Amino acid sequence: MRYVLQDAADRLGYDEIDIAEVPWQQLQPGHITALVAALRSDGYAPNTSSLYVNAIRGVMNEAWRLSLIDQEQLLKIRSVKPGQGTRLPVGRNLKRTLIRELMAACAADPRPQGLRDAAVIALLYGTGMRKSESVDLDLAQIDFAERSLRVTGKGNKQLIKYAPTWAFDTLNAWLTFRRAQLPAGQADDAFLFNRIRRGSHITRERITKHAIYYIARQRGAQVGVKIMPHDFRRSFITRLIEEHDLSIAQKLAHHSNIQTTANYDMRDDNERRRAVDRFDC
Protein backbone atom coordinates (compact mmCIF):
# COMPACT_ATOMS: atom_id res chain seq x y z
CA MET A 1 0.00 0.00 0.00
CA ARG A 2 2.90 2.32 0.71
CA TYR A 3 4.24 1.68 -2.78
CA VAL A 4 0.79 2.38 -4.28
CA LEU A 5 0.49 5.69 -2.45
CA GLN A 6 4.00 6.73 -3.45
CA ASP A 7 3.32 5.92 -7.10
CA ALA A 8 0.00 7.77 -6.92
CA ALA A 9 1.76 10.80 -5.43
CA ASP A 10 4.35 10.72 -8.23
CA ARG A 11 1.62 10.62 -10.85
CA LEU A 12 -0.18 13.52 -9.14
CA GLY A 13 2.91 15.72 -9.45
CA TYR A 14 4.44 15.11 -6.02
CA ASP A 15 7.36 13.11 -7.37
CA GLU A 16 10.43 12.71 -5.19
CA ILE A 17 8.37 13.68 -2.12
CA ASP A 18 7.84 11.14 0.64
CA ILE A 19 4.18 10.22 1.05
CA ALA A 20 4.24 11.53 4.62
CA GLU A 21 4.96 15.02 3.23
CA VAL A 22 2.36 15.05 0.44
CA PRO A 23 -0.50 17.53 1.09
CA TRP A 24 -3.20 14.89 0.55
CA GLN A 25 -5.87 17.19 2.00
CA GLN A 26 -5.54 19.43 -1.06
CA LEU A 27 -6.66 16.75 -3.49
CA GLN A 28 -9.86 17.35 -5.43
CA PRO A 29 -12.07 14.88 -7.35
CA GLY A 30 -10.43 15.98 -10.61
CA HIS A 31 -7.07 14.72 -9.36
CA ILE A 32 -8.49 11.24 -8.73
CA THR A 33 -10.26 11.19 -12.11
CA ALA A 34 -6.99 12.12 -13.84
CA LEU A 35 -5.14 9.41 -11.90
CA VAL A 36 -7.66 6.75 -12.98
CA ALA A 37 -7.35 7.91 -16.61
CA ALA A 38 -3.54 7.76 -16.42
CA LEU A 39 -3.60 4.24 -15.00
CA ARG A 40 -5.97 3.12 -17.76
CA SER A 41 -3.72 4.72 -20.39
CA ASP A 42 -0.72 2.85 -18.99
CA GLY A 43 -2.56 -0.46 -19.27
CA TYR A 44 -3.19 -1.07 -15.58
CA ALA A 45 -5.90 -3.62 -14.81
CA PRO A 46 -9.22 -2.42 -13.31
CA ASN A 47 -8.43 -4.15 -10.00
CA THR A 48 -5.17 -2.21 -9.77
CA SER A 49 -7.02 1.04 -10.47
CA SER A 50 -9.42 0.17 -7.64
CA LEU A 51 -6.46 -0.42 -5.32
CA TYR A 52 -5.07 3.06 -6.06
CA VAL A 53 -8.45 4.75 -5.54
CA ASN A 54 -9.13 2.87 -2.31
CA ALA A 55 -5.68 3.76 -0.99
CA ILE A 56 -6.35 7.46 -1.53
CA ARG A 57 -9.84 7.14 -0.04
CA GLY A 58 -8.28 5.71 3.10
CA VAL A 59 -5.93 8.68 3.39
CA MET A 60 -8.77 11.14 2.78
CA ASN A 61 -10.91 9.44 5.41
CA GLU A 62 -8.10 10.04 7.89
CA ALA A 63 -7.78 13.66 6.69
CA TRP A 64 -11.49 14.17 7.43
CA ARG A 65 -11.12 12.52 10.84
CA LEU A 66 -8.33 15.01 11.64
CA SER A 67 -10.53 17.92 10.44
CA LEU A 68 -8.16 18.71 7.57
CA ILE A 69 -11.03 18.51 5.07
CA ASP A 70 -14.79 18.87 5.42
CA GLN A 71 -17.36 16.19 4.78
CA GLU A 72 -18.39 17.66 1.44
CA GLN A 73 -14.88 17.33 0.04
CA LEU A 74 -14.63 13.79 1.40
CA LEU A 75 -17.89 12.75 -0.26
CA LYS A 76 -16.80 14.25 -3.58
CA ILE A 77 -13.53 12.33 -3.42
CA ARG A 78 -15.35 9.11 -2.56
CA SER A 79 -17.76 9.59 -5.46
CA VAL A 80 -14.98 9.08 -8.03
CA LYS A 81 -15.21 5.56 -9.42
CA PRO A 82 -12.16 3.47 -10.36
CA GLY A 83 -11.81 1.84 -13.75
CA GLN A 84 -14.52 -0.66 -14.66
CA GLY A 85 -14.04 -4.18 -15.98
CA THR A 86 -12.27 -7.39 -15.01
CA ARG A 87 -9.25 -9.38 -16.13
CA LEU A 88 -8.57 -13.09 -16.27
CA PRO A 89 -6.88 -14.35 -13.09
CA VAL A 90 -3.10 -14.45 -12.94
CA GLY A 91 -0.91 -17.11 -11.40
CA ARG A 92 -0.93 -20.87 -11.84
CA ASN A 93 -2.37 -24.01 -10.36
CA LEU A 94 0.48 -26.18 -9.09
CA LYS A 95 -0.45 -29.80 -9.70
CA ARG A 96 0.48 -32.63 -7.33
CA THR A 97 3.22 -33.84 -9.68
CA LEU A 98 4.86 -30.40 -9.64
CA ILE A 99 4.69 -30.21 -5.83
CA ARG A 100 6.43 -33.60 -5.69
CA GLU A 101 9.12 -32.30 -8.03
CA LEU A 102 9.64 -29.24 -5.83
CA MET A 103 9.93 -31.40 -2.72
CA ALA A 104 12.38 -33.69 -4.54
CA ALA A 105 14.51 -30.67 -5.51
CA CYS A 106 14.64 -29.64 -1.86
CA ALA A 107 15.46 -33.20 -0.75
CA ALA A 108 18.36 -33.29 -3.20
CA ASP A 109 19.84 -30.12 -1.66
CA PRO A 110 22.36 -31.20 1.03
CA ARG A 111 22.43 -27.73 2.59
CA PRO A 112 20.15 -26.68 5.49
CA GLN A 113 18.20 -24.70 2.91
CA GLY A 114 16.88 -27.98 1.53
CA LEU A 115 15.07 -28.93 4.74
CA ARG A 116 13.94 -25.38 5.46
CA ASP A 117 12.60 -24.72 1.96
CA ALA A 118 10.76 -28.04 1.93
CA ALA A 119 9.04 -27.08 5.20
CA VAL A 120 8.12 -23.65 3.83
CA ILE A 121 6.61 -25.14 0.67
CA ALA A 122 4.79 -27.82 2.67
CA LEU A 123 3.08 -25.25 4.89
CA LEU A 124 2.26 -22.82 2.08
CA TYR A 125 0.72 -25.57 -0.07
CA GLY A 126 -0.66 -27.73 2.74
CA THR A 127 -2.49 -24.93 4.57
CA GLY A 128 -3.02 -22.24 1.93
CA MET A 129 -1.55 -19.58 4.20
CA ARG A 130 -0.12 -16.35 2.86
CA LYS A 131 3.64 -15.76 2.83
CA SER A 132 3.33 -13.05 5.50
CA GLU A 133 1.51 -15.50 7.77
CA SER A 134 4.25 -18.11 7.34
CA VAL A 135 6.95 -15.55 8.14
CA ASP A 136 5.22 -14.49 11.36
CA LEU A 137 4.62 -18.03 12.66
CA ASP A 138 6.03 -18.92 16.07
CA LEU A 139 6.47 -22.34 17.66
CA ALA A 140 3.95 -21.41 20.33
CA GLN A 141 1.28 -21.14 17.63
CA ILE A 142 1.70 -24.77 16.52
CA ASP A 143 -0.27 -27.69 17.96
CA PHE A 144 1.61 -30.73 16.70
CA ALA A 145 -0.88 -33.20 18.19
CA GLU A 146 -3.85 -31.59 16.42
CA ARG A 147 -1.81 -30.64 13.32
CA SER A 148 -3.11 -27.09 13.60
CA LEU A 149 -1.57 -23.64 13.37
CA ARG A 150 -2.93 -20.46 14.94
CA VAL A 151 -2.06 -17.59 12.61
CA THR A 152 -2.85 -13.91 12.51
CA GLY A 153 -4.33 -13.19 9.10
CA LYS A 154 -5.45 -10.12 7.20
CA GLY A 155 -7.41 -7.63 9.27
CA ASN A 156 -5.57 -8.76 12.43
CA LYS A 157 -7.84 -11.83 12.64
CA GLN A 158 -6.71 -14.92 14.50
CA LEU A 159 -7.32 -18.04 12.40
CA ILE A 160 -6.87 -21.77 12.87
CA LYS A 161 -5.35 -23.57 9.91
CA TYR A 162 -4.78 -27.30 9.51
CA ALA A 163 -2.01 -29.09 7.66
CA PRO A 164 -1.77 -32.68 6.35
CA THR A 165 0.46 -35.23 8.05
CA TRP A 166 3.16 -35.07 5.36
CA ALA A 167 3.46 -31.29 5.82
CA PHE A 168 3.97 -31.67 9.57
CA ASP A 169 6.51 -34.45 8.97
CA THR A 170 8.45 -32.07 6.71
CA LEU A 171 8.23 -29.29 9.29
CA ASN A 172 9.43 -31.62 12.07
CA ALA A 173 12.40 -32.71 9.97
CA TRP A 174 13.51 -29.07 9.64
CA LEU A 175 12.97 -28.27 13.33
CA THR A 176 14.84 -31.40 14.45
CA PHE A 177 17.80 -30.50 12.25
CA ARG A 178 17.78 -26.89 13.45
CA ARG A 179 17.80 -27.89 17.10
CA ALA A 180 20.70 -30.27 16.48
CA GLN A 181 22.83 -27.34 15.28
CA LEU A 182 22.37 -25.35 18.48
CA PRO A 183 25.22 -25.21 21.00
CA ALA A 184 24.53 -27.24 24.13
CA GLY A 185 22.29 -25.43 26.59
CA GLN A 186 20.90 -22.87 24.15
CA ALA A 187 17.15 -22.56 23.83
CA ASP A 188 15.41 -23.13 20.52
CA ASP A 189 14.30 -20.12 18.45
CA ALA A 190 10.74 -18.91 19.04
CA PHE A 191 9.96 -18.70 15.32
CA LEU A 192 9.76 -21.41 12.65
CA PHE A 193 11.99 -20.37 9.80
CA ASN A 194 15.50 -18.92 10.01
CA ARG A 195 17.60 -16.91 7.63
CA ILE A 196 20.48 -18.99 6.30
CA ARG A 197 23.60 -17.20 5.16
CA ARG A 198 26.21 -18.34 2.69
CA GLY A 199 28.24 -21.19 4.00
CA SER A 200 25.04 -22.82 5.31
CA HIS A 201 25.16 -20.76 8.50
CA ILE A 202 21.75 -20.84 10.22
CA THR A 203 21.29 -17.45 11.85
CA ARG A 204 19.12 -16.75 14.88
CA GLU A 205 17.06 -14.35 12.74
CA ARG A 206 13.55 -14.78 11.38
CA ILE A 207 13.12 -15.24 7.64
CA THR A 208 11.66 -12.33 5.63
CA LYS A 209 8.80 -12.15 3.11
CA HIS A 210 11.34 -11.41 0.40
CA ALA A 211 13.10 -14.67 1.24
CA ILE A 212 9.83 -16.58 0.77
CA TYR A 213 9.55 -14.98 -2.67
CA TYR A 214 13.15 -16.01 -3.45
CA ILE A 215 12.53 -19.60 -2.28
CA ALA A 216 9.49 -19.94 -4.57
CA ARG A 217 11.34 -18.50 -7.57
CA GLN A 218 14.54 -20.49 -6.99
CA ARG A 219 12.86 -23.85 -6.41
CA GLY A 220 10.51 -23.22 -9.31
CA ALA A 221 13.47 -22.54 -11.59
CA GLN A 222 14.94 -25.90 -10.58
CA VAL A 223 11.89 -27.70 -12.00
CA GLY A 224 11.52 -25.35 -14.96
CA VAL A 225 8.47 -23.40 -13.79
CA LYS A 226 8.05 -19.76 -12.75
CA ILE A 227 6.36 -19.82 -9.33
CA MET A 228 5.15 -17.00 -7.11
CA PRO A 229 4.52 -17.59 -3.37
CA HIS A 230 0.80 -16.90 -3.77
CA ASP A 231 0.55 -19.74 -6.31
CA PHE A 232 0.64 -22.18 -3.38
CA ARG A 233 -2.48 -20.56 -1.91
CA ARG A 234 -4.17 -20.49 -5.32
CA SER A 235 -3.42 -24.19 -5.74
CA PHE A 236 -4.65 -25.05 -2.24
CA ILE A 237 -8.00 -23.35 -2.85
CA THR A 238 -8.36 -24.75 -6.38
CA ARG A 239 -7.77 -28.28 -5.11
CA LEU A 240 -10.40 -27.82 -2.38
CA ILE A 241 -12.91 -26.66 -4.98
CA GLU A 242 -12.05 -29.65 -7.19
CA GLU A 243 -12.22 -32.29 -4.48
CA HIS A 244 -14.87 -30.83 -2.17
CA ASP A 245 -16.93 -27.74 -2.93
CA LEU A 246 -16.81 -23.96 -2.92
CA SER A 247 -18.26 -23.69 0.59
CA ILE A 248 -15.54 -25.87 2.15
CA ALA A 249 -12.89 -23.96 0.20
CA GLN A 250 -14.26 -20.65 1.52
CA LYS A 251 -14.09 -21.86 5.13
CA LEU A 252 -10.54 -23.18 4.87
CA ALA A 253 -9.35 -20.12 2.94
CA HIS A 254 -10.99 -17.91 5.60
CA HIS A 255 -12.67 -15.65 3.06
CA SER A 256 -15.62 -13.57 4.28
CA ASN A 257 -17.00 -13.38 0.72
CA ILE A 258 -17.49 -16.58 -1.27
CA GLN A 259 -16.89 -14.67 -4.52
CA THR A 260 -13.31 -14.07 -3.39
CA THR A 261 -12.89 -17.84 -3.09
CA ALA A 262 -14.40 -18.37 -6.54
CA ASN A 263 -11.86 -15.96 -7.99
CA TYR A 264 -9.10 -18.35 -6.87
CA ASP A 265 -10.43 -21.18 -9.05
CA MET A 266 -7.48 -21.91 -11.37
CA ARG A 267 -8.76 -25.03 -13.10
CA ASP A 268 -7.48 -25.04 -16.66
CA ASP A 269 -9.24 -24.98 -20.03
CA ASN A 270 -9.15 -28.77 -20.29
CA GLU A 271 -11.25 -29.05 -17.14
CA ARG A 272 -13.82 -26.63 -18.56
CA ARG A 273 -13.85 -28.49 -21.88
CA ARG A 274 -14.51 -31.78 -20.09
CA ALA A 275 -17.39 -30.18 -18.21
CA VAL A 276 -18.99 -29.03 -21.46
CA ASP A 277 -18.35 -32.39 -23.16
CA ARG A 278 -20.50 -34.14 -20.54
CA PHE A 279 -23.62 -32.49 -21.98
CA ASP A 280 -25.12 -35.11 -24.27
CA CYS A 281 -27.78 -34.32 -26.86
Secondary structure, 3 states (H helix, E strand, C coil): CHHHHHHHHHHCCCCCCCHHHCCHHHCCHHHHHHHHHHHHHCCCCHHHHHHHHHHHHHHHHHHHHCCCCCHHHHHHHHCCCCCCCCCCCCCCCCCHHHHHHHHHHHHCCCCHHHHHHHHHHHHHHHHCCCHHHHHHCEHHHEECCCCEEEEEEHHHEEEEEECCHHHHHHHHHHHHHHHHCCCCCCCCCCECCEEEECCCEEEEEECCHHHHHHHHHHHHHHCCCCCCCHHHHHHHHHHHHHHCCHHHHHHHHCCCCHHHHHCCCCCCHHHHHHHHHCCCC
